[in-house]
């Protein structure tokens, strides 16, 4: 009946037909980019262009078989993702000093017996979990035991380890999106994620919020796959091992399981299982490291929510902070993600799996709603939903294509019914317009994302590069040969120290000299002390009050790292490099001066133009010049041991 009615209406040219007209009648031309039936109503027959093959890793998935659009297989997507994430691990910098002092430094201490300790790791407060640090330190220790690499290679090994986990999580999410929402959405998701600046900076960050991003990808991949048990466990792992506030990413999943599908017993069972499997080891390990019973996830919740420590301790940002950040990191994909629910609702009759799609977008909305209301804002706080933004953006672009397809089909039908002799008219395939929307979105997002990545690389790479140059310098090699202890000092640039992994020797130390910064700086762990994590350090507070005990005299410094910015010199932050009698520059790199650069060109790199509209300062690694005494001059020594 349905087939006959459809055939009859086509011959009459009436508007009752539900299939859009196309000029070409071949099956290939009917499946250009976005087939409404393929991604909407389910068909009972296979499209002519889709063949079941033995090599197709999704051949057993009916949803994929019904989708006529090409998209990379999950294995191909993984290879693309792992390449992009490894590149990020090698080229991206550390954008948050919390990553250095709260995670890289404790890891360095556990591996080598030296490192900085923040007040959060004092047994008095015990806000941070050593279990999370051990998750990274144990693979690094195995690598160190087998191959005996330098600490710097350990640093990049850990980054590549994180990049691998991130690529696995993204590939799994991509696989689920491809099966559930079709090849068009999956294809857009993959490409925009590959060239996203947000994924570039977060994929290999040694931060709990970045780990929560991996778990969010696993959780939603499992949820779309119907694996509720894995989804619950992933959310629990995110909240209990890394960052307790990341449990917020599981709200929509919990609502679906509990209120919509009413699987109360399953939810309770796997919540209890997750609690026992994850929280008990976390408590045991953390209590052993701190030397007293500790529940670190509860401590951080208690400090941030139940204490009277206000957000002004660490700075506040306007409500628009996360929207600006999302635009910089995901460009038009972020805008598409925000408007996607309205586009899908406007076209709900043509949307399949609408509730699942709304669940992904809803999680981003819930996260932004909660964190926009917090006065203290940081980029890393929205890392947990970064993996969902390309998916939500792809859903928005897909909805735009469907709306454009519907509008164009109605215009085409209206026009074709008024053509008297169709043979004399050259018919334009309107679906090329629909196809161009997706192509334009992918290309535009990729170009803008790449431009942002290059701007970050060229503008802020100097804190890494000066260490690379310093480690290669001949005088550094001579200093290493002496086996002596040397001190590298930081003043106003303390927050850009890339970690102790970059020091050329374990005998070398990093110290702070006084600057205009008036907050609390980290202190050193008790060196080479098996019970160092259990000891209560002196002169630490949870009010971010300055501790003068952190500073050493400039005369104790053998090397000094500084930024030469003519507008920032003061009594406590002089131009050390200008004092050539005491300091000699060993390594120098350009560092972007954002205040003096054009707002657009400092954010996005444009070849041949960015250099004209941006200003760079000199980021320098300096060595103290030791004065020769009269006896040494008489003997004609070129340098002394202290001069190395």
C-alpha positions in Angstrom: 0.0 0.0 0.0 2.7 2.5 1.0 4.8 1.8 -2.1 1.8 2.1 -4.5 0.7 5.4 -2.9 4.2 6.8 -3.1 4.5 5.8 -6.8 1.1 7.3 -7.6 1.9 10.6 -5.9 5.2 11.0 -7.8 3.5 10.6 -11.2 0.9 13.2 -10.3 3.6 15.6 -9.0 1.6 16.3 -5.9 3.0 17.6 -2.7 2.0 14.4 -0.9 5.4 12.8 -1.7 7.7 12.5 1.3 10.9 11.9 -0.7 12.7 15.0 -1.9 13.2 15.5 -5.6 16.7 15.2 -7.0 17.8 15.9 -10.5 19.9 12.7 -10.7 18.2 9.4 -10.4 21.2 7.2 -9.6 21.5 5.7 -6.1 24.9 7.3 -5.6 23.5 10.8 -6.2 20.7 10.2 -3.7 23.1 9.7 -0.9 25.4 12.7 -1.2 25.8 13.9 2.4 22.7 13.9 4.5 19.9 11.5 3.6 16.9 12.2 5.7 15.6 8.7 5.7 19.1 7.3 6.4 19.6 9.3 9.5 16.0 9.6 10.5 13.3 7.0 9.8 14.7 3.5 9.8 14.6 1.6 6.6 13.9 -2.1 6.3 16.1 -2.5 3.2 19.7 -1.8 2.7 20.6 1.2 0.5 21.9 0.2 -2.9 25.3 1.9 -2.2 26.0 -0.1 1.0 27.4 -3.6 0.8 28.1 -5.9 3.7 31.8 -6.8 3.6 33.9 -9.1 5.7 36.4 -6.3 6.5 33.8 -3.9 7.8 34.1 -3.7 11.6 30.6 -2.5 11.9 29.0 -5.1 9.6 27.0 -6.5 12.4 25.5 -3.2 13.4 22.1 -2.6 11.8 22.1 1.2 12.5 25.4 1.5 10.6 24.1 -0.7 7.7 21.2 1.6 7.2 23.5 4.7 7.1 24.5 5.3 3.5 27.3 7.8 4.2 30.9 7.0 4.3 32.8 7.7 7.5 36.2 6.4 8.7 36.1 3.1 10.6 36.8 3.4 14.4 40.3 1.9 13.8 41.1 4.5 11.2 39.7 7.2 13.4 41.9 6.0 16.3 45.0 6.2 14.1 44.2 9.8 13.2 43.4 10.7 16.8 46.6 9.1 18.2 48.7 11.0 15.7 47.1 14.3 16.7 47.3 13.6 20.4 51.0 12.5 20.3 51.7 15.7 18.4 50.0 17.7 21.2 52.1 15.8 23.8 55.3 16.9 22.1 54.3 20.5 21.1 51.9 21.9 23.6 53.1 23.8 26.7 51.9 23.8 30.3 49.2 26.5 30.5 48.4 26.2 34.2 50.9 26.4 37.1 48.6 24.0 39.0 49.6 21.3 36.6 53.3 21.9 37.4 53.2 22.2 41.2 50.2 20.0 42.1 50.9 17.1 39.7 54.2 17.1 37.9 56.2 18.0 41.0 54.6 15.4 43.4 55.2 12.8 40.6 58.9 13.9 40.3 59.2 13.5 44.1 57.7 10.0 44.1 60.1 9.0 41.2 63.3 10.8 42.2 62.9 12.0 45.8 62.9 15.7 45.0 60.1 18.2 44.1 57.9 21.0 45.2 55.0 20.5 47.6 51.9 22.7 47.7 49.8 23.3 50.8 47.1 21.0 49.4 49.5 18.0 49.9 50.2 18.9 53.5 48.8 16.1 55.8 47.1 19.0 57.7 44.8 19.6 54.7 45.2 16.5 52.4 43.1 17.9 49.5 44.9 16.0 46.7 45.0 12.3 46.1 48.3 10.6 45.7 46.5 7.7 44.1 45.9 9.9 41.0 49.6 10.7 41.0 50.6 7.1 41.3 48.4 6.2 38.3 50.9 8.2 36.2 54.1 7.6 38.3 53.8 3.8 38.2 54.0 3.5 34.3 56.8 6.1 34.4 58.7 4.1 37.0 58.4 0.9 34.8 59.7 2.9 31.8 62.5 4.3 34.0 63.5 0.8 35.3 63.5 -0.8 31.8 65.2 1.8 29.7 66.9 4.2 32.2 65.9 7.4 30.3 66.5 11.0 31.5 63.8 12.7 33.6 63.0 14.9 30.5 62.2 11.7 28.5 60.0 10.5 31.4 58.1 13.8 31.2 57.3 13.2 27.5 56.6 9.5 28.1 53.9 10.4 30.7 52.4 12.9 28.2 52.3 10.3 25.5 50.7 7.9 27.9 48.0 10.4 28.6 47.6 11.1 24.9 47.1 7.4 24.3 44.3 7.2 26.9 42.7 10.3 25.4 42.8 8.8 21.8 41.2 5.6 23.1 38.4 7.4 24.8 37.7 9.7 21.8 37.8 6.7 19.4 35.3 4.8 21.5 33.0 7.8 21.7 33.4 8.3 17.9 32.4 4.6 17.4 29.3 5.0 19.4 28.3 8.3 17.7 28.8 6.7 14.3 26.6 3.7 15.2 23.9 5.8 16.9 23.8 9.1 14.9 25.2 8.1 11.5 28.2 8.8 9.4 27.5 12.5 8.8 27.6 13.4 12.5 30.6 11.1 13.2 32.6 12.5 10.3 32.1 16.1 11.5 32.8 15.1 15.1 36.1 13.4 14.1 37.5 16.2 12.0 36.6 19.1 14.3 38.1 17.2 17.3 41.3 16.6 15.4 41.8 20.3 14.7 40.4 21.6 17.9 42.7 23.8 20.0 40.7 22.8 23.1 41.5 19.1 22.6 45.1 20.0 21.7 45.7 21.6 25.1 43.7 19.2 27.2 44.4 15.8 25.7 47.8 15.4 27.4 47.5 17.7 30.4 48.5 16.1 33.7 45.3 17.4 35.4 42.4 15.7 37.1 39.9 17.6 35.0 41.7 16.3 31.8 41.4 12.7 33.1 37.7 13.4 33.8 37.4 14.4 30.2 38.7 10.9 29.2 36.2 9.3 31.5 33.4 11.5 30.2 34.1 10.3 26.7 34.1 6.6 27.8 30.9 7.2 29.8 28.9 8.7 27.0 30.3 6.2 24.5 29.1 3.4 26.8 25.7 5.2 27.3 25.1 5.5 23.6 26.1 1.8 23.2 23.6 0.7 25.9 26.3 -0.3 28.3 24.9 1.4 31.4 27.3 -0.5 33.7 30.4 0.9 32.0 28.8 4.4 31.9 28.2 4.4 35.6 31.7 3.0 36.4 33.4 5.6 34.2 31.6 8.5 35.9 32.5 7.1 39.3 36.1 6.7 38.3 36.1 10.3 37.1 34.6 11.6 40.4 36.5 9.4 42.9 39.9 9.1 41.3 40.5 12.5 39.7 38.0 15.3 40.5 34.8 14.8 42.6 33.0 17.7 40.9 33.3 15.8 37.6 30.4 13.5 38.8 28.2 16.3 37.4 28.9 14.9 33.9 26.8 11.8 34.9 23.6 13.7 35.9 21.9 13.2 32.5 23.0 9.6 32.4 21.6 9.0 35.9 18.3 10.7 35.0 18.0 8.5 31.9 18.7 5.3 33.8 16.6 6.1 36.9 13.7 8.2 35.8 13.2 7.4 32.1 14.2 3.7 31.8 13.6 3.0 35.6 16.6 0.7 36.1 16.9 1.5 39.8 18.5 -1.8 40.8 21.1 -1.7 38.1 22.0 1.9 39.1 22.3 1.1 42.8 24.2 -2.1 42.1 26.8 -0.5 39.9 27.1 2.6 42.0 27.9 0.4 45.0 30.3 -1.8 43.0 32.1 1.4 41.7 32.3 2.8 45.1 33.9 -0.3 46.6 36.2 -1.0 43.7 37.5 2.6 43.3 37.1 4.4 46.6 38.5 1.8 49.0 41.9 1.5 47.1 42.0 5.4 47.0 41.4 5.6 50.7 44.0 2.9 51.5 46.7 4.4 49.3 46.1 8.0 50.3 46.0 7.1 54.0 49.3 5.3 53.6 50.9 8.2 51.8 49.6 10.9 54.3 50.2 8.7 57.3 46.7 9.1 58.6 43.1 8.2 57.5 42.3 10.4 54.5 39.4 10.6 52.0 40.8 13.1 49.6 37.7 13.5 47.4 35.6 14.5 50.4 38.3 16.9 51.6 38.4 18.9 48.4 34.6 19.1 48.4 34.6 20.2 52.0 37.2 22.9 51.3 35.5 24.4 48.2 31.9 24.2 49.3 31.6 24.0 53.1 34.6 26.2 54.2 34.6 30.0 54.4 37.5 30.4 52.0 36.1 32.8 49.3 36.9 32.7 45.6 38.8 36.0 45.9 41.7 34.1 47.3 42.6 32.9 43.8 41.0 35.6 41.6 37.6 36.0 39.9 36.5 36.2 36.3 33.3 37.6 34.6 30.4 35.4 33.6 31.5 35.5 30.0 34.8 33.8 30.7 33.8 30.3 29.7 32.0 31.4 26.6 35.1 33.4 25.4 37.2 30.4 26.2 34.9 28.0 24.4 34.9 30.2 21.3 38.8 30.4 21.3 39.2 26.6 21.7 36.3 25.3 19.5 35.4 28.4 17.4 32.1 27.9 15.4 31.8 24.3 16.7 31.2 25.8 20.2 28.5 28.1 18.9 26.9 25.2 17.0 26.9 23.1 20.1 25.1 25.8 22.1 22.3 26.3 19.5 22.0 22.6 18.6 19.1 21.8 20.9 17.0 24.6 19.3 17.9 23.4 15.8 17.0 19.8 16.6 13.7 20.8 18.3 12.8 22.9 15.3 13.3 19.8 13.1 12.3 17.1 15.7 10.2 15.1 13.2 13.4 14.4 11.2 15.6 13.6 14.2 16.2 10.1 15.3 17.6 9.3 18.8 16.6 12.8 19.9 16.7 12.1 23.6 20.3 10.8 23.4 21.3 13.8 21.4 19.7 16.1 23.9 21.5 14.2 26.7 24.9 15.1 25.2 24.1 18.7 24.7 22.3 18.9 28.1 25.4 17.8 29.9 27.4 20.7 28.4 24.5 23.1 29.4 24.4 21.7 33.0 28.2 22.0 33.3 28.3 25.6 32.0 25.3 26.6 34.2 27.0 25.4 37.4 30.5 26.8 36.7 29.4 30.1 35.1 27.9 30.9 38.5 31.2 30.3 40.3 33.2 33.6 40.7 36.5 31.8 40.5 37.0 30.5 36.9 39.8 28.6 35.2 40.1 27.1 31.8 40.8 23.6 33.2 37.5 23.6 35.0 35.6 22.9 31.8 37.9 20.3 30.5 35.6 17.4 31.6 33.0 18.4 28.8 35.6 19.2 26.1 35.2 15.8 24.4 31.4 16.3 24.1 31.7 19.7 22.4 32.7 18.4 19.0 29.8 15.9 19.2 27.3 18.5 20.1 28.7 20.9 17.5 28.3 18.1 14.8 24.7 17.5 15.9 24.0 21.2 15.4 25.6 21.3 11.9 23.7 18.1 11.0 20.5 19.7 12.1 21.2 22.7 10.0 21.7 20.5 7.0 18.4 18.7 7.6 16.6 22.1 7.8 18.3 23.3 4.7 17.4 20.0 2.9 13.7 20.5 4.0 13.6 24.1 2.9 15.3 23.4 -0.5 13.1 20.4 -1.2 9.9 22.5 -0.7 11.3 25.3 -2.9 12.3 22.7 -5.5 8.9 21.0 -5.5 7.2 24.4 -5.8 9.3 25.2 -8.8 9.2 21.9 -10.5 5.4 21.8 -10.4 5.4 25.0 -12.4 7.7 23.8 -15.1 5.7 22.9 -18.2 8.4 21.0 -20.1 11.0 19.5 -17.7 13.1 18.3 -20.7 13.9 21.8 -21.7 15.1 22.9 -18.3 18.5 22.2 -16.7 17.7 21.1 -13.2 20.1 22.0 -10.4 20.8 19.4 -7.7 19.8 21.4 -4.6 21.4 18.8 -2.4 24.8 20.2 -3.3 23.8 23.2 -1.1 23.1 20.9 1.8 26.4 19.1 1.2 28.3 22.4 1.1 27.1 23.4 4.6 28.9 20.4 6.2 32.0 20.9 4.1 32.2 24.6 4.8 31.8 24.0 8.5 34.5 21.4 8.7 37.0 23.4 6.6 36.3 26.7 8.5 36.6 25.0 11.9 39.8 23.2 10.9 41.5 26.3 9.6 40.5 28.4 12.7 41.5 25.6 15.0 44.9 25.2 13.4 45.4 28.9 13.5 44.7 28.9 17.2 47.1 26.0 17.8 49.9 27.7 16.0 49.3 31.0 17.9 49.7 29.1 21.2 52.8 27.3 19.9 54.6 30.3 18.6 53.5 32.6 21.4 54.0 30.6 24.5 56.6 27.9 23.8 59.5 29.8 25.3 59.5 28.3 28.9 60.2 24.9 27.3 62.5 26.0 24.6 64.9 27.9 26.9 65.5 24.7 28.8 66.1 22.7 25.6 68.7 25.2 24.6 70.2 25.4 28.1 70.6 21.6 28.3 72.5 21.7 25.0 74.8 24.5 26.0 78.5 23.6 26.4 78.8 25.4 29.7 75.9 23.3 31.1 77.7 20.1 30.1 80.8 21.4 31.8 78.8 22.1 35.0 77.3 18.7 34.9 80.8 17.2 34.7 81.7 18.8 38.0 78.9 16.9 39.8 78.2 20.0 42.0 74.9 21.3 43.1 73.6 24.4 41.2 70.6 26.5 41.8 68.2 27.8 39.2 66.1 30.8 40.4 62.7 32.1 39.4 61.3 35.5 40.3 58.2 36.8 38.6 58.2 33.9 36.2 57.7 31.3 39.0 54.3 30.2 37.5 55.9 29.3 34.2 58.4 26.8 35.6 57.8 23.7 33.5 58.7 21.2 36.3 61.9 19.6 37.8 61.8 17.1 35.0 63.5 19.8 32.8 66.6 20.2 35.1 69.8 18.7 33.7 70.6 16.8 36.9 69.0 15.7 40.1 71.8 17.5 42.0 70.3 20.8 40.7 67.6 22.7 42.6 65.1 25.4 41.8 64.5 28.3 44.2 62.4 31.4 44.3 63.6 35.0 44.7 61.2 37.7 45.9 59.0 39.5 43.3 55.9 41.6 43.4 53.7 38.4 43.7 52.2 38.3 47.2 50.6 34.9 47.3 51.8 31.6 48.8 54.5 29.8 46.8 55.1 26.1 47.0 57.7 24.7 49.3 60.1 21.7 48.9 59.3 18.2 50.0 61.8 16.7 52.5 64.4 15.4 49.9 65.0 11.7 49.5 62.8 11.0 52.6 60.8 7.7 52.4 58.3 9.3 54.8 58.4 12.7 53.1 54.7 12.7 52.2 53.7 12.0 55.8 55.7 14.9 57.3 53.8 18.1 58.1 55.7 21.0 56.5 56.1 24.3 58.3 55.0 27.7 57.1 52.0 26.6 55.1 48.5 28.0 55.1 45.2 27.5 53.2 44.5 31.3 52.9 47.0 31.9 50.1 49.0 34.2 52.4 52.6 35.0 51.4 55.3 32.9 53.1 58.7 34.8 53.1 60.5 31.5 54.0 60.1 30.5 50.3 62.7 33.1 49.1 66.4 32.9 48.8 68.9 35.7 48.3 69.8 36.5 44.6 73.4 35.9 45.5 72.6 32.2 46.0 71.5 31.8 42.4 73.7 30.3 39.8 71.2 30.6 37.1 68.1 32.8 36.6 65.0 32.6 34.4 63.3 35.8 33.6 61.1 37.7 31.1 62.4 41.0 29.7 59.4 43.2 29.6 60.3 46.9 29.7 56.9 47.8 31.1 57.1 45.4 34.1 60.3 46.4 35.8 60.1 47.4 39.4 62.3 47.5 42.5 61.7 43.8 43.2 61.5 42.9 39.5 64.5 44.7 37.9 65.9 44.0 34.5 68.5 41.4 35.5 69.6 40.8 31.9 70.8 44.4 31.7 73.2 43.8 34.5 75.9 42.2 32.3 78.5 42.4 35.0 76.5 39.7 37.0 74.5 37.8 34.4 75.1 36.4 31.0 72.3 35.1 28.7 72.7 31.4 27.8 69.4 30.9 26.0 66.8 33.4 24.7 63.4 32.9 23.1 60.5 35.1 22.0 57.5 35.2 24.2 54.2 36.9 23.2 53.4 40.1 24.9 49.6 39.9 24.8 49.0 43.4 26.3 50.9 45.0 23.4 49.5 42.8 20.6 46.4 43.0 18.5 43.5 41.1 20.1 42.8 39.0 17.1 46.4 38.3 15.9 47.5 37.3 19.4 44.7 34.7 19.5 45.1 33.4 16.0 48.1 32.9 13.9 47.9 34.3 10.3 51.0 33.8 8.2 52.7 37.1 7.0 50.2 39.2 9.1 50.6 38.1 12.7 54.2 39.3 13.0 53.1 42.8 12.0 50.5 43.1 14.7 52.1 41.2 17.6 54.9 42.1 20.0 57.3 39.7 21.6 59.4 40.0 24.7 62.6 38.0 25.4 62.4 35.0 27.6 65.9 34.4 28.9 67.9 31.7 30.8 70.9 33.5 32.4 74.0 32.3 34.1 75.8 34.2 36.9 79.2 35.7 35.9 81.7 34.9 38.7 84.4 37.5 39.3 88.0 36.3 39.0 90.3 37.2 41.8 93.8 38.6 41.2 95.5 35.3 41.6 93.3 33.7 39.0 93.9 36.5 36.6 97.7 36.2 37.1 97.6 32.5 36.3 95.6 33.3 33.2 92.7 30.9 33.8 89.9 31.4 31.4 87.3 30.2 34.0 87.2 28.7 37.4 85.1 25.8 38.7 82.6 28.4 40.1 82.5 30.0 36.7 81.1 26.9 35.1 
